[in-house]
Amino acid sequence: NEDPAPDLRDALRKLTGERWHVERGTGDGLPSLREAADTVKAEAARRVRSAPLVAAAFAAFPHAELIEDDGRPGTLSGSDRNWSKHA
C-alpha cells in the first residue's frame, strides 16, 4: 500500500505556494464535504416525502416523482417551464 502523503504535499505546495505536513491518520475519518452534503440532501428529501400531504399524494399517485427546485424563483430543474405563469 503506497503512501500518498508525498504526492499530496507536492500538489498542495504547487497550489498554495506553502509547505504542508501531511500524514496518514488512524481510525475513521470524517465524511468528505460531498458525503456530508449528500447526507443533508437525503435527509431533506426524506422529510419532504414524509410530510403528510406529500405522502398522501404518493399514495394516490404511486408513480409520481418529485422534481427538485434549483433555487431560482419560478423554475424547476430539468425544465424550462414556469408553472406559475400561463403561456
MIDOSE-1310 file (N, C-alpha, C; in nm, 2 decimals, decimal comma, always signed):
residues 87
nedp	+0,08/-0,12/+0,00/+0,00/+0,00/+0,00/+0,09/+0,12/+0,00; +0,09/+0,19/-0,11/+0,18/+0,31/-0,13/+0,12/+0,43/-0,05; +0,21/+0,51/+0,01/+0,17/+0,62/+0,09/+0,15/+0,74/+0,00; +0,03/+0,80/-0,01/+0,01/+0,92/-0,09/+0,06/+1,05/-0,04
apdl	+0,11/+1,05/+0,09/+0,14/+1,18/+0,15/+0,24/+1,26/+0,07; +0,35/+1,20/+0,01/+0,44/+1,29/-0,06/+0,38/+1,36/-0,18; +0,29/+1,28/-0,25/+0,22/+1,34/-0,37/+0,13/+1,45/-0,33; +0,06/+1,43/-0,22/-0,03/+1,53/-0,16/+0,04/+1,66/-0,12
rdal	+0,16/+1,64/-0,05/+0,24/+1,75/-0,01/+0,28/+1,83/-0,13; +0,33/+1,76/-0,24/+0,38/+1,83/-0,36/+0,26/+1,91/-0,43; +0,15/+1,84/-0,44/+0,03/+1,91/-0,50/-0,01/+2,03/-0,42; -0,02/+2,02/-0,29/-0,06/+2,13/-0,21/+0,04/+2,25/-0,22
rklt	+0,17/+2,21/-0,22/+0,27/+2,32/-0,23/+0,26/+2,39/-0,36; +0,23/+2,32/-0,47/+0,22/+2,38/-0,60/+0,09/+2,47/-0,61; -0,01/+2,42/-0,54/-0,14/+2,50/-0,55/-0,14/+2,62/-0,46; -0,07/+2,61/-0,34/-0,08/+2,72/-0,24/+0,05/+2,80/-0,23
gerw	+0,16/+2,74/-0,27/+0,29/+2,81/-0,25/+0,34/+2,79/-0,11; +0,28/+2,71/-0,03/+0,32/+2,69/+0,11/+0,36/+2,54/+0,13; +0,44/+2,52/+0,23/+0,48/+2,38/+0,27/+0,37/+2,32/+0,36; +0,34/+2,20/+0,34/+0,24/+2,13/+0,41/+0,30/+2,01/+0,48
hver	+0,24/+1,97/+0,59/+0,27/+1,85/+0,66/+0,15/+1,76/+0,65; +0,17/+1,65/+0,58/+0,07/+1,55/+0,55/+0,11/+1,42/+0,61; +0,02/+1,36/+0,68/+0,04/+1,22/+0,74/-0,08/+1,14/+0,74; -0,07/+1,01/+0,73/-0,18/+0,92/+0,73/-0,24/+0,91/+0,87
gtgd	-0,37/+0,93/+0,89/-0,43/+0,91/+1,02/-0,47/+0,77/+1,05; -0,52/+0,75/+1,16/-0,57/+0,62/+1,20/-0,72/+0,63/+1,24; -0,79/+0,52/+1,23/-0,93/+0,52/+1,27/-1,02/+0,58/+1,16; -1,14/+0,60/+1,19/-1,24/+0,65/+1,09/-1,22/+0,80/+1,08
glps	-1,22/+0,85/+0,95/-1,22/+0,99/+0,93/-1,36/+1,05/+0,92; -1,36/+1,18/+0,91/-1,49/+1,25/+0,89/-1,54/+1,23/+0,75; -1,66/+1,24/+0,73/-1,71/+1,23/+0,59/-1,65/+1,35/+0,50; -1,64/+1,32/+0,37/-1,60/+1,43/+0,28/-1,71/+1,53/+0,27
lrea	-1,67/+1,65/+0,22/-1,77/+1,75/+0,20/-1,89/+1,71/+0,11; -1,86/+1,63/+0,01/-1,96/+1,58/-0,08/-2,05/+1,48/+0,00; -1,99/+1,39/+0,08/-2,07/+1,29/+0,16/-2,16/+1,37/+0,26; -2,11/+1,47/+0,32/-2,19/+1,54/+0,42/-2,30/+1,61/+0,35
adtv	-2,28/+1,67/+0,23/-2,38/+1,74/+0,15/-2,49/+1,64/+0,11; -2,44/+1,52/+0,06/-2,54/+1,42/+0,02/-2,62/+1,37/+0,13; -2,57/+1,36/+0,25/-2,64/+1,32/+0,37/-2,75/+1,43/+0,41; -2,71/+1,55/+0,40/-2,81/+1,66/+0,42/-2,92/+1,66/+0,32
kaea	-2,88/+1,64/+0,19/-2,98/+1,64/+0,09/-3,08/+1,52/+0,10; -3,02/+1,40/+0,14/-3,11/+1,28/+0,16/-3,20/+1,30/+0,27; -3,16/+1,36/+0,38/-3,24/+1,39/+0,50/-3,35/+1,49/+0,46; -3,32/+1,59/+0,38/-3,42/+1,69/+0,34/-3,53/+1,62/+0,25
arrv	-3,48/+1,53/+0,16/-3,58/+1,46/+0,08/-3,66/+1,36/+0,16; -3,60/+1,30/+0,26/-3,68/+1,21/+0,35/-3,79/+1,29/+0,42; -3,75/+1,41/+0,47/-3,85/+1,50/+0,54/-3,96/+1,54/+0,45; -3,93/+1,58/+0,33/-4,03/+1,62/+0,23/-4,13/+1,50/+0,20
rsap	-4,07/+1,38/+0,17/-4,15/+1,27/+0,14/-4,24/+1,22/+0,26; -4,19/+1,25/+0,38/-4,27/+1,20/+0,50/-4,38/+1,30/+0,54; -4,38/+1,42/+0,48/-4,48/+1,52/+0,51/-4,62/+1,46/+0,47; -4,72/+1,48/+0,55/-4,85/+1,42/+0,53/-4,91/+1,44/+0,39
lvaa	-4,90/+1,56/+0,34/-4,96/+1,59/+0,21/-4,89/+1,52/+0,10; -4,75/+1,52/+0,11/-4,67/+1,46/+0,01/-4,69/+1,31/+0,01; -4,69/+1,25/+0,13/-4,72/+1,11/+0,15/-4,85/+1,07/+0,09; -4,95/+1,15/+0,11/-5,09/+1,12/+0,06/-5,08/+1,13/-0,10
afaa	-5,01/+1,22/-0,15/-5,00/+1,24/-0,30/-4,93/+1,11/-0,36; -4,83/+1,07/-0,29/-4,76/+0,95/-0,34/-4,85/+0,82/-0,32; -4,93/+0,82/-0,22/-5,02/+0,70/-0,20/-5,12/+0,70/-0,31; -5,17/+0,82/-0,35/-5,27/+0,83/-0,46/-5,21/+0,82/-0,60
fpha	-5,08/+0,86/-0,61/-5,02/+0,86/-0,74/-4,88/+0,79/-0,72; -4,88/+0,65/-0,71/-4,75/+0,58/-0,68/-4,64/+0,60/-0,78; -4,67/+0,64/-0,90/-4,56/+0,66/-1,00/-4,52/+0,80/-1,01; -4,57/+0,89/-0,92/-4,53/+1,03/-0,92/-4,38/+1,04/-0,89
elie	-4,33/+1,16/-0,92/-4,19/+1,18/-0,89/-4,18/+1,33/-0,84; -4,09/+1,35/-0,75/-4,06/+1,49/-0,70/-3,95/+1,55/-0,80; -3,97/+1,67/-0,83/-3,88/+1,74/-0,92/-3,81/+1,85/-0,83; -3,68/+1,84/-0,82/-3,60/+1,93/-0,73/-3,61/+2,07/-0,78
ddgr	-3,62/+2,16/-0,69/-3,61/+2,30/-0,71/-3,47/+2,34/-0,72; -3,43/+2,41/-0,83/-3,29/+2,45/-0,84/-3,26/+2,58/-0,76; -3,36/+2,64/-0,69/-3,33/+2,76/-0,61/-3,37/+2,89/-0,68; -3,39/+2,88/-0,81/-3,43/+3,01/-0,88/-3,58/+3,02/-0,87
pgtl	-3,63/+3,14/-0,85/-3,78/+3,16/-0,84/-3,84/+3,12/-0,97; -3,95/+3,05/-0,97/-4,03/+3,02/-1,09/-3,98/+2,92/-1,18; -3,88/+2,84/-1,14/-3,82/+2,74/-1,23/-3,81/+2,60/-1,16; -3,81/+2,50/-1,24/-3,79/+2,37/-1,19/-3,67/+2,31/-1,26
sgsd	-3,58/+2,24/-1,19/-3,46/+2,19/-1,25/-3,50/+2,09/-1,36; -3,43/+2,09/-1,47/-3,45/+2,00/-1,58/-3,57/+2,04/-1,66; -3,62/+2,16/-1,64/-3,74/+2,20/-1,72/-3,73/+2,36/-1,73; -3,77/+2,40/-1,85/-3,77/+2,55/-1,87/-3,91/+2,60/-1,85
rnws	-4,00/+2,52/-1,81/-4,14/+2,56/-1,79/-4,16/+2,63/-1,66; -4,23/+2,74/-1,66/-4,26/+2,81/-1,54/-4,41/+2,79/-1,51; -4,43/+2,70/-1,41/-4,57/+2,66/-1,38/-4,65/+2,76/-1,31; -4,59/+2,87/-1,27/-4,66/+2,98/-1,20/-4,72/+3,08/-1,30
kha	-4,69/+3,07/-1,43/-4,73/+3,16/-1,53/-4,81/+3,09/-1,64; -4,90/+3,16/-1,70/-4,98/+3,09/-1,81/-4,91/+3,13/-1,94; -4,91/+3,04/-2,03/-4,84/+3,06/-2,16/-4,93/+3,13/-2,26
